[in-house]
Amino acid sequence: MTRTKKTNSKNISIKDVARLAGVSISTVSRVINKFSSVKESHRIKVLDAVKQLKFQPSVFAQRLATGRSNVVALVIPRYEGMFYSFYVLELIRGIGTLCEALKLDLLLHIIDGKLSFNQKGVGGIIFADIISNRHQVEEAFSNSIPLVVINNYVRDLEVTCLALDNQSGAAKAVEYLIDLGHKKIAHISGDMITQAALQRLEGYKQALKKNKIPVRDEYIIETDYSRGQARQAAEKLIKMPDRPTAIFVASDSMALEVMTVAMESGLKIPADLSVVGFDDNPSGLYGPVSLTTVRQPLVKMAQDAVKELMILMDPKQEHKVKKILMPTELVIRESCSALKNQ
């Protein structure tokens, strides 16, 4: 009995494609690398041969042919529940959509900040925040790899960064509560290892001090951005003898948990407790009470980062380091009301 040897697509070379298509190797290379100077009839033959042979072009060969890599690495520090995070999903959506439109290959790295990752072969890197992985940014910078940092304003390194004006956004949220008559305003913060959480806390304090309202340490509770810790924080605040009349929360997902805890405790939102979040997560629209929040342009920040990286990756364009601070917007809905006379 004679066995037919199966063709391994990994062993198929560009020579095999050229032979089947009846064209030169250089023509196959130009088709694979999307050069426009190829006859349409040759392009069709090559693509048909690639399909028949299940040929998988070498990424490294493509880089050699074009003189540059179209691979963009997106580096996101790992944390618990990240794939349930509105922030992470919006970044991936914004960056992924534009990379696809620009014919860039997106390589996602979910990393532990303590470890290094292989930066060889990438055309550019987008670092989504810097959380215990500053050394990775410095390594890419020292290797002259085009890079952009988002969601972190980097002052002391000559790299392009796009960040959100967290401090101003938080201050606007607390100012709004103060304008409604609230003075006992608590803050449930995010994880203090992040720049965003630190800046939102600073904005909260800034608004209180500006209006000569004392900053009460017992009204500030730090969390890791999780709903579980938000629940614990809300329970603690609600049980206080002199409980706050309003809470500014560092993320919408935590703010929704705060409202749930308050209603479970018999409080009415916003009659008994006003709540403001941060993110403008669409889920904030669909609860029993729509959430007042601070809108941040996550998708725009993500897509602008890709555009800036494209400029840095193009040797023909002038490279200029940019430090961009993007504005936020207070979105007023139903979860806040004027303070009743007490």
BAVO-521489 format. One record per residue (C-alpha): residue number from 0; residue in one letter; x, y, z. Coordinates in Angstrom, 1 decimal. Example, Ala and Ser with C-alpha at 12.3 -4.5 7.8 and 13.67 -1.06 7.14 Angstrom:
BEGIN
{node 0 'a' {12.3 -4.5 7.8}}
{node 1 's' {13.7 -1.1 7.1}}
REM end
This chain:
BEGIN
{node 0 'm' {0.0 0.0 0.0}}
{node 1 't' {1.4 3.4 -1.0}}
{node 2 'r' {0.9 6.3 1.3}}
{node 3 't' {0.6 9.8 0.0}}
{node 4 'k' {2.9 12.2 1.7}}
{node 5 'k' {1.1 15.2 3.0}}
{node 6 't' {2.5 18.6 2.1}}
{node 7 'n' {3.6 20.5 5.1}}
{node 8 's' {2.7 24.2 4.6}}
{node 9 'k' {5.7 25.1 6.8}}
{node 10 'n' {8.1 23.6 4.2}}
{node 11 'i' {6.6 25.5 1.3}}
{node 12 's' {8.9 28.2 0.1}}
{node 13 'i' {8.6 31.3 -2.0}}
{node 14 'k' {10.3 29.4 -4.8}}
{node 15 'd' {7.4 26.9 -4.8}}
{node 16 'v' {4.9 29.7 -5.1}}
{node 17 'a' {6.9 31.3 -8.0}}
{node 18 'r' {7.1 27.9 -9.8}}
{node 19 'l' {3.3 27.2 -9.5}}
{node 20 'a' {2.4 30.8 -10.5}}
{node 21 'g' {4.9 30.8 -13.4}}
{node 22 'v' {6.5 34.1 -12.3}}
{node 23 's' {9.8 35.2 -10.8}}
{node 24 'i' {10.6 35.1 -7.1}}
{node 25 's' {10.8 38.8 -7.0}}
{node 26 't' {7.3 39.1 -8.4}}
{node 27 'v' {6.0 36.9 -5.6}}
{node 28 's' {7.8 39.0 -3.1}}
{node 29 'r' {6.3 42.2 -4.5}}
{node 30 'v' {2.8 40.8 -4.4}}
{node 31 'i' {3.2 39.5 -0.8}}
{node 32 'n' {4.5 42.9 0.3}}
{node 33 'k' {1.7 44.7 -1.5}}
{node 34 'f' {3.8 46.7 -3.9}}
{node 35 's' {1.7 48.5 -6.5}}
{node 36 's' {4.2 47.9 -9.4}}
{node 37 'v' {2.8 44.4 -10.2}}
{node 38 'k' {0.6 43.4 -13.2}}
{node 39 'e' {-2.9 42.4 -12.1}}
{node 40 's' {-2.6 39.1 -14.0}}
{node 41 'h' {0.6 38.2 -12.1}}
{node 42 'r' {-0.9 39.3 -8.8}}
{node 43 'i' {-3.9 37.0 -9.3}}
{node 44 'k' {-1.7 34.1 -10.2}}
{node 45 'v' {0.5 34.6 -7.2}}
{node 46 'l' {-2.4 34.9 -4.8}}
{node 47 'd' {-4.0 31.8 -6.2}}
{node 48 'a' {-0.7 29.8 -5.8}}
{node 49 'v' {-0.4 31.1 -2.2}}
{node 50 'k' {-3.9 29.8 -1.5}}
{node 51 'q' {-3.3 26.4 -3.1}}
{node 52 'l' {-0.1 25.8 -1.4}}
{node 53 'k' {-1.3 27.3 1.9}}
{node 54 'f' {1.9 29.4 1.9}}
{node 55 'q' {2.6 31.4 5.0}}
{node 56 'p' {5.1 34.2 4.3}}
{node 57 's' {7.9 34.8 6.8}}
{node 58 'v' {7.3 38.0 8.7}}
{node 59 'f' {11.0 38.5 8.9}}
{node 60 'a' {11.3 38.1 5.1}}
{node 61 'q' {8.6 40.7 4.7}}
{node 62 'r' {10.5 43.1 6.9}}
{node 63 'l' {13.7 42.6 4.9}}
{node 64 'a' {11.8 43.3 1.7}}
{node 65 't' {10.1 46.4 2.8}}
{node 66 'g' {12.9 47.8 4.9}}
{node 67 'r' {10.7 48.2 8.0}}
{node 68 's' {8.3 46.3 10.2}}
{node 69 'n' {4.6 46.8 10.3}}
{node 70 'v' {4.2 45.1 13.6}}
{node 71 'v' {2.9 47.2 16.4}}
{node 72 'a' {3.2 45.9 20.0}}
{node 73 'l' {0.5 47.0 22.5}}
{node 74 'v' {1.9 46.5 26.0}}
{node 75 'i' {-0.7 46.3 28.8}}
{node 76 'p' {0.3 45.7 32.4}}
{node 77 'r' {-1.6 42.7 33.8}}
{node 78 'y' {-4.0 43.2 36.6}}
{node 79 'e' {-7.0 41.3 38.1}}
{node 80 'g' {-10.2 41.5 35.9}}
{node 81 'm' {-8.5 43.5 33.2}}
{node 82 'f' {-10.6 41.9 30.4}}
{node 83 'y' {-13.8 43.1 32.2}}
{node 84 's' {-12.3 46.6 32.2}}
{node 85 'f' {-14.0 49.2 30.1}}
{node 86 'y' {-10.7 51.0 29.8}}
{node 87 'v' {-8.8 48.0 28.4}}
{node 88 'l' {-11.6 47.0 26.0}}
{node 89 'e' {-11.8 50.6 24.7}}
{node 90 'l' {-8.1 50.8 24.1}}
{node 91 'i' {-7.9 47.5 22.3}}
{node 92 'r' {-11.0 48.5 20.2}}
{node 93 'g' {-9.5 51.9 19.2}}
{node 94 'i' {-6.0 50.6 18.5}}
{node 95 'g' {-7.1 47.4 16.8}}
{node 96 't' {-9.5 49.1 14.5}}
{node 97 'l' {-7.0 51.7 13.3}}
{node 98 'c' {-4.2 49.2 13.0}}
{node 99 'e' {-6.4 47.1 10.7}}
{node 100 'a' {-7.3 50.1 8.6}}
{node 101 'l' {-3.6 51.0 8.3}}
{node 102 'k' {-2.5 47.5 7.5}}
{node 103 'l' {-0.5 47.2 10.7}}
{node 104 'd' {-0.1 43.9 12.5}}
{node 105 'l' {-1.1 44.3 16.2}}
{node 106 'l' {0.8 42.2 18.7}}
{node 107 'l' {-0.8 42.2 22.2}}
{node 108 'h' {1.5 41.8 25.2}}
{node 109 'i' {-0.2 41.2 28.6}}
{node 110 'i' {2.8 41.5 30.9}}
{node 111 'd' {4.1 41.4 34.4}}
{node 112 'g' {5.9 44.6 34.9}}
{node 113 'k' {8.8 42.9 36.6}}
{node 114 'l' {9.7 40.9 33.5}}
{node 115 's' {11.1 41.9 30.1}}
{node 116 'f' {9.6 41.1 26.8}}
{node 117 'n' {11.1 40.5 23.4}}
{node 118 'q' {11.2 43.8 21.6}}
{node 119 'k' {13.0 42.5 18.6}}
{node 120 'g' {11.3 42.7 15.2}}
{node 121 'v' {8.6 45.2 16.2}}
{node 122 'g' {8.2 48.4 14.2}}
{node 123 'g' {6.8 50.3 17.2}}
{node 124 'i' {5.4 49.9 20.7}}
{node 125 'i' {2.4 51.5 22.4}}
{node 126 'f' {2.7 51.3 26.2}}
{node 127 'a' {-0.8 51.4 27.8}}
{node 128 'd' {0.2 53.2 31.0}}
{node 129 'i' {3.4 52.5 33.0}}
{node 130 'i' {2.8 50.4 36.1}}
{node 131 's' {5.9 48.8 37.4}}
{node 132 'n' {7.3 48.5 33.9}}
{node 133 'r' {9.2 51.7 33.5}}
{node 134 'h' {12.3 49.7 32.6}}
{node 135 'q' {10.6 48.3 29.6}}
{node 136 'v' {9.9 51.8 28.3}}
{node 137 'e' {13.5 52.8 29.0}}
{node 138 'e' {14.8 49.7 27.2}}
{node 139 'a' {12.7 50.4 24.0}}
{node 140 'f' {13.9 54.1 24.2}}
{node 141 's' {17.5 53.1 24.5}}
{node 142 'n' {17.1 50.7 21.5}}
{node 143 's' {15.7 53.5 19.4}}
{node 144 'i' {12.4 51.6 18.9}}
{node 145 'p' {9.6 54.1 18.0}}
{node 146 'l' {7.2 54.2 21.0}}
{node 147 'v' {4.2 56.0 22.4}}
{node 148 'v' {3.0 56.0 26.0}}
{node 149 'i' {-0.7 56.4 26.6}}
{node 150 'n' {-2.7 57.1 29.8}}
{node 151 'n' {0.5 58.3 31.5}}
{node 152 'y' {2.1 61.8 31.2}}
{node 153 'v' {5.8 61.1 31.1}}
{node 154 'r' {7.7 64.3 32.0}}
{node 155 'd' {11.2 63.0 32.6}}
{node 156 'l' {11.8 61.0 29.4}}
{node 157 'e' {11.9 62.2 25.8}}
{node 158 'v' {9.1 60.0 24.6}}
{node 159 't' {5.7 60.9 23.0}}
{node 160 'c' {2.8 60.4 25.4}}
{node 161 'l' {-0.9 61.0 25.4}}
{node 162 'a' {-2.6 61.3 28.8}}
{node 163 'l' {-6.0 62.3 30.1}}
{node 164 'd' {-6.5 65.3 32.3}}
{node 165 'n' {-7.5 63.2 35.3}}
{node 166 'q' {-6.9 66.0 37.9}}
{node 167 's' {-9.1 68.5 36.1}}
{node 168 'g' {-11.8 66.0 35.5}}
{node 169 'a' {-11.9 64.9 39.1}}
{node 170 'a' {-12.0 68.6 40.2}}
{node 171 'k' {-14.9 69.3 37.9}}
{node 172 'a' {-16.9 66.4 39.4}}
{node 173 'v' {-16.3 67.5 43.0}}
{node 174 'e' {-17.0 71.1 42.1}}
{node 175 'y' {-20.4 70.0 40.7}}
{node 176 'l' {-21.2 68.3 44.0}}
{node 177 'i' {-20.2 71.4 45.9}}
{node 178 'd' {-22.4 73.5 43.7}}
{node 179 'l' {-25.3 71.3 44.7}}
{node 180 'g' {-24.6 72.1 48.3}}
{node 181 'h' {-22.6 69.1 49.4}}
{node 182 'k' {-19.7 69.5 51.8}}
{node 183 'k' {-19.4 66.0 53.2}}
{node 184 'i' {-18.0 64.5 50.0}}
{node 185 'a' {-16.1 61.2 50.2}}
{node 186 'h' {-13.7 59.7 47.6}}
{node 187 'i' {-13.3 56.0 46.7}}
{node 188 's' {-10.0 56.0 44.8}}
{node 189 'g' {-8.4 53.6 42.4}}
{node 190 'd' {-5.1 51.8 42.8}}
{node 191 'm' {-2.4 54.3 43.9}}
{node 192 'i' {0.2 52.5 41.8}}
{node 193 't' {-1.5 54.2 38.8}}
{node 194 'q' {-1.0 57.8 37.8}}
{node 195 'a' {-4.7 58.1 37.0}}
{node 196 'a' {-5.7 57.2 40.6}}
{node 197 'l' {-3.2 59.6 42.1}}
{node 198 'q' {-4.3 62.5 39.9}}
{node 199 'r' {-8.0 61.9 40.5}}
{node 200 'l' {-7.4 62.0 44.3}}
{node 201 'e' {-5.4 65.2 43.8}}
{node 202 'g' {-8.3 66.7 41.8}}
{node 203 'y' {-10.7 65.8 44.6}}
{node 204 'k' {-8.6 67.4 47.2}}
{node 205 'q' {-8.0 70.5 45.0}}
{node 206 'a' {-11.7 71.2 44.7}}
{node 207 'l' {-12.3 70.8 48.4}}
{node 208 'k' {-9.4 73.1 49.3}}
{node 209 'k' {-10.5 75.7 46.7}}
{node 210 'n' {-13.9 75.8 48.4}}
{node 211 'k' {-12.4 75.9 51.9}}
{node 212 'i' {-13.9 72.4 52.7}}
{node 213 'p' {-11.7 70.3 55.0}}
{node 214 'v' {-10.2 67.2 53.5}}
{node 215 'r' {-11.2 64.4 55.9}}
{node 216 'd' {-8.9 61.3 55.8}}
{node 217 'e' {-11.8 59.0 56.9}}
{node 218 'y' {-13.7 60.0 53.8}}
{node 219 'i' {-10.9 58.8 51.5}}
{node 220 'i' {-10.7 55.0 50.9}}
{node 221 'e' {-8.2 53.5 48.5}}
{node 222 't' {-9.0 50.4 46.4}}
{node 223 'd' {-7.6 48.4 43.6}}
{node 224 'y' {-10.4 49.5 41.1}}
{node 225 's' {-12.3 46.2 41.8}}
{node 226 'r' {-16.0 46.1 42.5}}
{node 227 'g' {-15.4 43.9 45.5}}
{node 228 'q' {-13.3 46.6 47.2}}
{node 229 'a' {-15.7 49.3 46.1}}
{node 230 'r' {-18.4 47.4 47.9}}
{node 231 'q' {-16.4 47.2 51.1}}
{node 232 'a' {-15.6 50.9 50.8}}
{node 233 'a' {-19.2 51.9 50.3}}
{node 234 'e' {-20.3 49.8 53.3}}
{node 235 'k' {-17.8 51.5 55.5}}
{node 236 'l' {-18.8 55.0 54.4}}
{node 237 'i' {-22.5 54.4 54.7}}
{node 238 'k' {-22.2 53.0 58.2}}
{node 239 'm' {-20.3 56.1 59.5}}
{node 240 'p' {-22.1 58.1 62.2}}
{node 241 'd' {-21.4 61.2 60.1}}
{node 242 'r' {-21.8 59.6 56.7}}
{node 243 'p' {-21.0 61.5 53.5}}
{node 244 't' {-23.9 62.9 51.5}}
{node 245 'a' {-22.0 62.5 48.2}}
{node 246 'i' {-19.3 60.2 46.9}}
{node 247 'f' {-16.9 60.8 44.0}}
{node 248 'v' {-15.7 57.4 42.7}}
{node 249 'a' {-12.6 56.8 40.6}}
{node 250 's' {-14.3 54.5 38.0}}
{node 251 'd' {-17.8 53.9 36.8}}
{node 252 's' {-17.8 50.2 37.5}}
{node 253 'm' {-17.0 51.0 41.2}}
{node 254 'a' {-19.6 53.8 41.2}}
{node 255 'l' {-22.3 51.3 40.1}}
{node 256 'e' {-21.4 49.0 42.9}}
{node 257 'v' {-21.5 51.9 45.4}}
{node 258 'm' {-25.1 52.7 44.2}}
{node 259 't' {-26.1 49.1 44.6}}
{node 260 'v' {-24.8 48.9 48.1}}
{node 261 'a' {-26.5 52.2 49.0}}
{node 262 'm' {-29.9 51.0 47.7}}
{node 263 'e' {-29.5 47.6 49.5}}
{node 264 's' {-29.0 49.7 52.7}}
{node 265 'g' {-32.3 51.5 52.1}}
{node 266 'l' {-30.8 54.7 50.8}}
{node 267 'k' {-32.3 56.4 47.7}}
{node 268 'i' {-30.1 57.7 44.9}}
{node 269 'p' {-29.8 60.6 44.6}}
{node 270 'a' {-32.2 61.8 47.4}}
{node 271 'd' {-30.1 60.3 50.2}}
{node 272 'l' {-26.7 60.0 48.5}}
{node 273 's' {-25.3 61.6 45.3}}
{node 274 'v' {-22.7 59.6 43.3}}
{node 275 'v' {-20.3 60.6 40.5}}
{node 276 'g' {-18.2 58.1 38.6}}
{node 277 'f' {-15.3 58.4 36.1}}
{node 278 'd' {-15.1 56.8 32.6}}
{node 279 'd' {-18.4 57.2 30.9}}
{node 280 'n' {-18.9 53.5 30.7}}
{node 281 'p' {-22.2 52.8 28.8}}
{node 282 's' {-23.3 50.4 31.6}}
{node 283 'g' {-23.8 53.6 33.7}}
{node 284 'l' {-26.8 54.4 31.5}}
{node 285 'y' {-28.8 51.3 32.2}}
{node 286 'g' {-29.1 50.9 36.0}}
{node 287 'p' {-32.1 52.1 38.1}}
{node 288 'v' {-30.5 55.5 38.1}}
{node 289 's' {-28.3 56.7 35.3}}
{node 290 'l' {-24.8 57.6 36.5}}
{node 291 't' {-23.3 61.1 36.4}}
{node 292 't' {-19.7 60.7 35.3}}
{node 293 'v' {-16.6 62.2 33.8}}
{node 294 'r' {-16.2 61.2 30.2}}
{node 295 'q' {-12.7 60.5 28.9}}
{node 296 'p' {-11.9 60.1 25.2}}
{node 297 'l' {-10.3 56.6 25.4}}
{node 298 'v' {-10.9 55.6 21.8}}
{node 299 'k' {-9.6 58.9 20.5}}
{node 300 'm' {-6.5 58.7 22.8}}
{node 301 'a' {-5.9 55.1 21.5}}
{node 302 'q' {-6.3 56.0 17.8}}
{node 303 'd' {-4.2 59.2 18.1}}
{node 304 'a' {-1.5 57.1 19.7}}
{node 305 'v' {-1.4 54.9 16.6}}
{node 306 'k' {-1.2 58.0 14.3}}
{node 307 'e' {1.7 59.4 16.3}}
{node 308 'l' {3.4 56.0 16.2}}
{node 309 'm' {3.0 55.8 12.5}}
{node 310 'i' {4.9 59.1 12.1}}
{node 311 'l' {7.6 57.9 14.4}}
{node 312 'm' {7.9 54.6 12.4}}
{node 313 'd' {8.2 56.4 9.1}}
{node 314 'p' {11.9 57.3 8.4}}
{node 315 'k' {10.8 59.9 5.8}}
{node 316 'q' {8.8 62.0 8.3}}
{node 317 'e' {10.2 64.4 10.8}}
{node 318 'h' {10.1 63.0 14.3}}
{node 319 'k' {9.1 65.3 17.1}}
{node 320 'v' {8.4 64.3 20.7}}
{node 321 'k' {4.9 65.4 21.8}}
{node 322 'k' {3.4 65.6 25.3}}
{node 323 'i' {-0.4 65.6 24.8}}
{node 324 'l' {-2.9 66.2 27.7}}
{node 325 'm' {-6.5 65.3 26.6}}
{node 326 'p' {-9.5 67.1 28.2}}
{node 327 't' {-12.3 65.3 30.0}}
{node 328 'e' {-16.0 66.2 30.2}}
{node 329 'l' {-18.5 66.1 33.0}}
{node 330 'v' {-21.7 64.3 31.9}}
{node 331 'i' {-24.6 65.1 34.2}}
{node 332 'r' {-27.3 62.5 34.5}}
{node 333 'e' {-29.6 61.4 37.4}}
{node 334 's' {-27.3 60.2 40.2}}
{node 335 'c' {-26.8 63.6 41.9}}
{node 336 's' {-29.2 66.1 43.4}}
{node 337 'a' {-29.1 69.2 45.4}}
{node 338 'l' {-28.5 68.7 49.2}}
{node 339 'k' {-31.7 69.0 51.2}}
{node 340 'n' {-31.6 71.1 54.4}}
{node 341 'q' {-30.2 69.1 57.2}}
REM end
